[in-house]
Structure formats: C-alpha cells, structure tokens
Amino acid sequence: MHSKPVKKSTPGADRISYEILKQIPRSCQVIILSFYNMMWSCGLMPTGRKEAIITPLLKPDKSPFDPSSYRPVALTSTLCKITERMVAA
C-alpha cells in the first residue's frame, strides 16, 4: 500500500508543517477540527492566521543588486493554508 505524499510547503511563523499535523494523535486532530468548526460557525479568523512572513526570492539569471530582480513570497501558517482551502472549496 502506498501512502499519500506529504505536501511540500514551508510553514509560517508557527513552524507547524503538514508532516506535524499528519503525525499528531487523532485526539489532537479532533480538537483542531472542533476549532475550525467553531471558527466557521462564528465567522471569525484568529489574527495570527492573517499574518505572513514575506521573503524576497531572487529571480533566475537576475542581478542580486537590482531590487526588481526579486519576487515576494508570503509564508503563511499551515493552519491558515488549510482554512484558505476550506473557503475556496
């Protein structure tokens, strides 16, 4: 039997990765699900989930001395990414 591949994604400031969420006990997953259900029914989003770490990445074959040679990448928390997928579904 093949297991699902783990999503390769850099976690945000909370440092919680998809791998960590996959490894936590079922009881913890149920608590997280309860939190999502409460958030969804109340229409609230914790403020920490709205934050991102912006990291500049150098574009291929561009000068590192030119600011336009970089593109911004926003690192959001894995729990926030899950919330975004739920809303988009």
PyMOL commands that set and color helices and strands:
alter all, ss='L'
color gray80, all
select helices_A, chain A and resi 18-23+26-42+47-50+67-69+78-88
alter helices_A, ss='H'
color red, helices_A
select strands_A, chain A and resi 53-58+70-75
alter strands_A, ss='S'
color yellow, strands_A
deselect
rebuild
show_as cartoon
